[in-house]
Amino acid sequence: MSGTSVSASASSSREERRRRRANSASPLKERSKSSSSKLSSASSKPTHSPSATLLDLDDDSTSLFRDYPHSNPNPRSFPHIVKQKCWEKADKVKGRDPDRWRRDALGNIVFRKLLGCPGCLCHDYDHILPYSKGGESTLENCQVLQATVNRAKGNRTEISKAELTQKSSYCRVSDRDMDLLELSAYGNVRRGPDSGGCRIQ
């Protein structure tokens, strides 16, 4: 009788230990429980993702985003529309398409597709009065300038036009060279209205 009670108590204590082991939380179980509880609590809170925030803005705030194309997020650079107008006010190159070719403020020929590079046909949109000296990014303060000249000018206001002309990069560009540049950049050649020659397509 006592032997059977000992074995019964031993098996019950074994059973009890198994139950305790099963119920005791392992570090992995604890992590998964805590992460799942965090997820459930996070899902009950309002989300602040950018898309949700933009949708939840009031009318006054959304006007900021509607007006964004007209505003200039970087006041140091010219807005796109100002660059277009600045290009249009530069002198035309006789016989060439004015949308593609212009002369900068010193008379250097520049190609519209070549922007900010160091070559002789490259150009920049330059602040006539440098930005660091209070010049604004407006059409009145914008000029098309050969990129190498613009680098030489920097933010100096005392530099003369003659000095800037000496800094110009001169290269002899024939009509054939211009045609090849247009073909590679645009896929066709367009002559200006004053060319007097054929219109090559």
N, C-alpha and C positions, 0 to 999 in steps of 0.2 A: 504494500500500500504506500509506504513511504517512498519506494523507488519510483512508482508511477507518478507520485506528486512532484518529485524532483525533476523528472523528465518533462512533465507538463509545464512546470514553472520555467525550466530552461528553454523550452520551445516558445513559451509566451514571451520570455525576455528577449529571445532572438527575434521574434515577430515585432516586438516593441522597438528594438533597435533598427530593424528594416524600415519601419514606419517613420521613425525619427530621421533616418538618412534620406528617405524620399521627400520628407517635408522640409528638411534643412535646405536652405538656399545656397546654391553654389555661386561663386563670383560671376559666372556667365549668366546664370538665371537672374541674379540681382541686376546686372547690367541691362539685360534685355527688358526686365520689368521696368527699371528706371527710364530707359529710353522710350519704351512704349508709353509710359505715363507722361513723359515730357511731350511726346508727339500728340497725345490726346489732349493735354492741356494747351499745347500750342494751337491745335486745330480749333479749340473753343475760343481762343483770343482772336481779335480782328487782325488780319494780315496787313502788313505795310510794304508789300512788294511795289516796285515802281509803277507797274501797270495798274494795280489797284488804287494807288495813290493818285495817279493822273485821272482816273475815272471818278474818284471821289472828291476832286477839287471843286470849290465853288466857282461861280461864274467869273468873279474878279480875278481869280488865280489862273483860270484857263485862258484868259485873254493874253497872258504872258506868252503862252505857247503858240497861240494863234498869230501873234505879232513877231514871233521868232525870225522868220525869213527876212523881215525888214530891219530887225535889230542887228547890231554887230557885236557878237560875243567877245571878239578880240579887238579892242579899239585901236591897237597898233597896226593892224592890217586893214586894207581897204575892202569894203563890202563888194560883192560880185558886181552889182549894178554900177558902182562907181568905177570899177576897173573897165567895164564895157564902155562907159561914157568917156573915160580917160583915153582909151584906145581910139575912139572915134574923133577926139579933138586933136590927136597927133597928125602931123603932115602926111599926105598920101605919097606913095611912090608911083610915079608916072608909068602907066601901062600895066600896073599890077592890081590885083584885087585888093581894095582897101580893107576888107575883112581879114586878109591874111598878111599883108605887108604894110608897114608904116615907117616913118622916119622919127627918130627920137628927138628930144629937145635940142640936140647938137647936130642933127642932120644925118646920124648913122641909120642905115637900113636895119630894121629888125623884123623877125618873123614871129607871128603870133603864137605858134605852137612851141617856140623855144623860150621858155620862161624860167628865169633864175639860174640858168647854166652859165658857164664862163666863156662861151664862144662869142665870136664877133657879131653874130646875128641874134644873140640872146638879149632879152630885155627884162627889166623889173618895173614895177609900178612904184615910183619914188615919191616920197614926201618932199615937196619943194622946200618948205620949212620943216626941218627934221622933227620927228615925233618927240624926241627927247628934249627939244627946245620949245615945246608947246604947239607944234604943228598938228593939226587935226587930220583925220582920215576922210577928207571931203574931196569932192571933184575939183574945187578951186585950188587945193593944195596937192593935187596929183599930177604927175607927168610921166610919160613913158621915157625910160632912160636905159641905154645900153647897160647890161648887167655889170660889166667890168668898170664902167664909169661910176655907176652907183656905188660899187664897193670902194672905189677910190674916194668918192665924195664923203661917204660915211655920214656923220652927223655934223659936219663942218658947214658953217654958213658963210665964212669969210673967203671961201675958195671961188676964184673967178671962172667965168665961162671959158676963157682962153686956157686956163690950167686944166679944166675938165676935158676940153677938146684934145689936149695933149695925152690925156689918159685913155682916149678912145682906142679900141682895137679895130684896126682897119683890115679889111680883107676884100679882095676883088671878087665880086659875085656876078657872074654872067646871067643872062636870061635863062640859059640852059640849066645852070645850077639852081636857079629859083624854081624852074619847072620840075626838076628832079626832087627838090625838097617838098614841093606841093604834092607831087605824086606819092611820095613816101608817107606824108602826113595825112593827106586827105583822099588819096586815091584818084585824083583828077587834077587838071590844071585849069585855072580860071584867069582870064585876062581882065584888066580894068576897062572901063568904058572908053578911056582915052588911049587905048593901045594901038588902034588903027589896024591891028592884025587879026588873025583867025582866032576864034574861040575854040580852044582844045578841050575836049571832054574825055 
